[in-house]
Amino acid sequence: MLRVTGSLSAVSSPAAVTFSAALRLSVAHTLAFSSPPPHPRCLSTFSRSLLGRRISSLRPRVPSMYPIRLSGFSALKARASFSSSGSSSPSREILVQHVLVKEGDSELFAELQKRILDGEDMSDLAAEYSICPSKKDGGILGWVKMGQMVPEFEEAAFKAEPNHVVRCKTQFGWHLLQVLSEREPVKDIQVEELHSKMQDPVFMEEAQLIDVREPDEIATASLPGFKVFPLRQFGTWAPDITSKLNPEKDTFVLCKVGGRSMQVANWLQSQGFKSVYNVAGGIQAYSLKVDPSIPTY
């Protein structure tokens, strides 16, 4: 199983994500900045924090709050080939890596293209030659979807087949890019639908229900059948999550209002979980719309 691992980033606060992307599409088609800390962002609003440092040097590490082992990228580093065909879906998300050189550096661009075809790691070449800030991460731009990139890059990326290198030119220069992986976004489930499903004993037996709130929150309000995986204790249960949960089963993630659960749902999907649902509105919505006897806090 291919596993792409890393630390969690706040879904609800795109401005807080770290230095990861470049060339983000903006109204003025210029480099955009966000804070804290200020940094240019191109192509994607997604953080590279799900991916850690350069692909070529990924290894177990301990982030300050939510530690997790990093593994599995060796499976992504197949010998590159060049392609200009692929498919696109409005809901599809892709994990993109690229090297960016200045428009006038045609000789360097040709050399890098040849070296990639000869089997050199794009991560190393990006770190040495790319002019995009993502060079610090081996050219990794993170997970992106349609509408988040400048048009020329978006067209090339979403037509590319996984692990096939394609070329494109934008106002920022020439790119060699490849799609490392693709996925469908995490799905929301409304609390009314979840409640209906929970009335079925077969569902309660087969589904994986997890609550990522903290123990004191659980003591105040909880739903039957949910196993507790506190987000603050991420480092204690994340490294061997596939021994605790089955990636092939439907997995439903709950928190207070839906933010923390979306973080965990996205992370679970990055670990290879096939069908992950975020409980929209969390237990607070469940109390307001389904069962008023459940306390709100």
C-alpha positions in Angstrom: 0.0 0.0 0.0 1.3 3.4 -0.9 1.4 5.7 2.2 2.0 9.4 2.0 2.5 10.7 5.5 3.1 13.9 7.4 1.9 16.4 9.9 -1.6 17.9 10.1 -2.3 21.4 9.0 -5.4 23.5 9.9 -8.0 23.2 7.2 -9.9 26.2 8.5 -7.0 28.6 8.4 -5.3 28.6 5.0 -3.3 31.7 5.9 -1.5 29.7 8.6 0.0 27.1 6.3 3.8 27.1 5.8 6.1 27.8 2.8 4.9 25.3 0.2 3.5 26.6 -3.0 4.1 29.1 -5.7 2.4 31.0 -8.5 -1.1 30.9 -6.9 -3.8 32.2 -9.2 -4.9 35.7 -8.1 -7.0 38.5 -9.6 -3.8 40.4 -10.6 -1.9 37.2 -11.6 1.0 38.2 -9.4 2.7 36.5 -6.5 0.4 36.5 -3.5 1.6 36.8 0.1 0.1 35.6 3.4 1.0 35.8 7.0 2.2 34.8 9.5 5.0 34.6 8.4 4.8 36.4 5.0 5.7 34.2 2.1 5.0 33.9 -1.6 2.5 31.2 -2.5 2.2 29.9 -6.1 -0.2 27.4 -7.5 -1.9 26.1 -4.4 -3.4 27.2 -1.1 -2.5 23.8 0.3 0.4 23.3 2.7 3.3 21.0 2.1 3.1 20.1 5.8 1.4 16.9 4.9 4.6 15.9 3.2 7.4 17.1 5.4 10.8 17.9 3.9 12.3 17.0 0.6 11.2 13.7 -0.8 14.7 12.4 -1.2 15.4 12.8 2.5 12.1 11.8 4.1 12.5 9.8 7.2 10.8 9.5 10.7 10.6 12.9 12.4 8.8 14.4 15.4 7.0 17.7 14.7 6.5 19.9 17.7 2.8 19.1 18.3 1.7 16.1 16.2 4.6 13.7 15.5 4.3 11.0 12.9 6.6 8.7 10.9 7.1 9.5 7.3 7.3 6.6 4.8 6.3 5.3 1.5 7.7 7.9 -1.0 10.2 5.4 -2.5 7.2 3.9 -4.3 6.6 7.3 -6.0 10.1 7.7 -7.4 9.7 5.7 -10.5 11.8 6.5 -13.5 10.2 9.5 -15.2 8.9 9.6 -18.7 7.4 12.5 -20.6 3.7 12.7 -21.5 1.1 15.2 -22.6 -2.1 13.2 -22.0 -4.3 12.5 -19.1 -7.7 13.0 -17.7 -9.4 15.7 -15.5 -12.2 15.6 -13.0 -13.7 18.7 -11.3 -13.4 17.1 -7.8 -10.0 15.4 -8.4 -7.0 16.6 -6.3 -3.4 16.0 -7.4 -0.1 16.0 -5.5 2.3 18.0 -7.7 6.1 18.3 -7.8 7.9 20.7 -10.2 11.1 22.4 -11.2 10.9 26.1 -12.3 13.6 27.9 -14.3 13.7 31.3 -15.8 12.2 31.8 -19.2 15.6 32.6 -20.7 17.4 29.6 -19.3 16.7 27.3 -22.2 19.9 25.4 -21.9 19.4 24.7 -18.2 15.8 23.6 -18.9 16.9 21.2 -21.6 19.7 19.8 -19.3 17.3 19.2 -16.4 14.8 17.5 -18.7 17.5 15.1 -19.9 18.7 14.4 -16.4 15.2 13.6 -15.2 14.7 11.2 -18.2 18.1 9.6 -17.3 16.7 8.8 -13.9 17.9 11.6 -11.6 15.5 12.5 -8.8 13.4 15.6 -9.5 13.6 16.4 -5.8 17.4 16.9 -5.9 17.2 18.9 -9.1 14.5 21.1 -7.7 16.4 21.7 -4.5 19.5 22.8 -6.5 18.1 24.6 -9.6 14.4 25.6 -9.1 13.6 29.3 -8.6 10.3 28.4 -6.9 10.2 28.7 -3.1 9.1 25.0 -3.1 12.7 24.1 -3.8 13.1 23.8 -0.1 10.7 20.9 -0.2 12.1 19.2 -3.3 9.6 21.0 -5.5 6.6 19.7 -3.7 3.6 22.0 -4.1 1.1 19.9 -2.1 -2.4 18.8 -2.9 -4.2 21.1 -5.4 -7.5 21.1 -7.3 -9.0 22.8 -10.3 -9.2 26.6 -10.0 -6.2 27.0 -7.7 -3.5 27.4 -10.2 -2.5 29.7 -13.1 -4.2 28.4 -16.2 -1.2 27.2 -18.1 0.1 25.2 -15.2 -3.3 23.8 -14.3 -4.0 22.6 -17.8 -0.6 20.8 -17.9 -0.9 19.3 -14.4 -4.4 18.0 -14.7 -3.8 16.4 -18.1 -0.6 14.7 -16.9 -0.6 11.0 -16.0 0.9 10.1 -12.6 4.7 10.0 -12.6 5.0 11.3 -16.1 6.9 14.5 -16.5 5.3 17.3 -18.6 6.5 20.7 -19.7 4.7 24.0 -19.5 5.4 27.7 -19.6 3.8 30.3 -17.4 4.5 34.0 -16.7 6.9 32.8 -14.1 9.1 30.7 -16.4 9.4 27.1 -17.6 8.2 24.2 -15.6 9.0 20.5 -15.5 6.2 19.0 -13.4 4.9 15.6 -12.5 1.8 14.4 -10.6 2.9 12.1 -7.8 -0.5 10.9 -6.7 -4.2 11.8 -7.1 -7.3 11.5 -4.9 -10.9 12.5 -4.5 -11.6 15.0 -1.8 -12.9 13.9 1.6 -16.7 13.8 1.6 -19.0 15.4 4.1 -21.9 13.5 5.7 -24.7 15.5 7.2 -25.7 14.6 10.8 -29.2 13.6 9.8 -27.9 11.0 7.4 -25.4 9.8 9.9 -28.2 9.4 12.5 -30.2 7.4 10.0 -27.3 5.1 9.3 -26.6 4.6 13.0 -30.0 3.0 13.4 -28.8 0.0 11.3 -27.0 -2.6 13.5 -25.0 -3.7 10.4 -23.7 -0.2 9.9 -22.7 0.1 13.5 -20.9 -3.2 13.2 -19.0 -2.5 10.0 -18.3 1.2 10.0 -15.4 2.8 11.7 -16.6 5.7 13.8 -13.9 7.9 15.4 -14.1 11.0 17.6 -11.0 13.2 17.6 -12.1 15.5 20.5 -10.4 15.6 23.8 -11.3 13.5 26.8 -13.0 16.3 28.7 -15.2 17.1 25.7 -16.1 13.4 25.4 -17.1 13.4 29.0 -19.5 16.3 28.3 -21.1 14.9 25.1 -20.6 11.8 23.1 -22.3 9.5 20.5 -22.5 5.7 20.9 -20.1 3.6 18.9 -17.4 6.2 18.4 -13.8 5.3 19.3 -11.8 8.2 20.8 -8.6 9.3 19.0 -7.8 12.7 20.6 -6.1 15.1 18.2 -3.8 16.3 20.8 -2.5 12.8 21.3 -2.0 12.4 17.5 1.6 11.2 18.0 0.5 8.3 20.2 -2.0 6.7 17.7 -1.0 8.0 14.3 2.2 5.9 13.6 0.4 2.6 13.6 -3.1 3.8 12.6 -3.5 1.0 10.0 -3.3 -1.6 12.8 -6.0 0.2 14.7 -8.3 0.9 11.8 -8.9 -0.8 8.5 -8.2 1.4 5.5 -10.7 -0.5 3.4 -13.7 0.2 5.6 -15.9 3.3 5.6 -14.5 5.7 8.2 -16.5 8.5 9.8 -14.7 11.3 11.7 -16.4 13.5 14.3 -15.3 16.5 16.4 -17.2 19.5 17.9 -18.0 21.5 14.8 -16.2 19.8 11.9 -12.8 21.5 11.7 -10.5 19.1 13.6 -12.3 16.1 12.1 -11.7 17.4 8.6 -7.9 17.6 9.4 -7.9 14.0 10.5 -10.1 12.9 7.6 -7.7 14.4 5.1 -4.8 12.8 6.9 -6.5 9.4 6.9 -7.1 9.7 3.2 -3.4 10.5 2.7 -2.6 7.2 4.5 -4.6 5.2 2.0 -8.0 5.0 3.6 -10.4 4.4 0.8 -13.6 6.0 2.0 -13.5 8.7 4.6 -16.3 11.0 5.7 -16.2 14.1 7.8 -19.3 14.7 10.0 -20.4 18.1 8.9 -21.0 20.4 11.9 -19.8 17.8 14.4 -21.5 16.8 17.5 -22.9 20.3 18.0 -24.9 20.0 14.8 -26.0 16.6 15.8 -27.3 18.0 19.1 -29.1 20.9 17.3 -30.6 19.0 14.4 -31.0 15.4 15.7 -30.9 14.9 19.4 -31.3 17.9 21.7 -30.7 15.8 24.7 -27.0 15.8 23.9 -25.4 18.8 25.7 -23.8 21.6 23.7 -20.7 23.3 25.0 
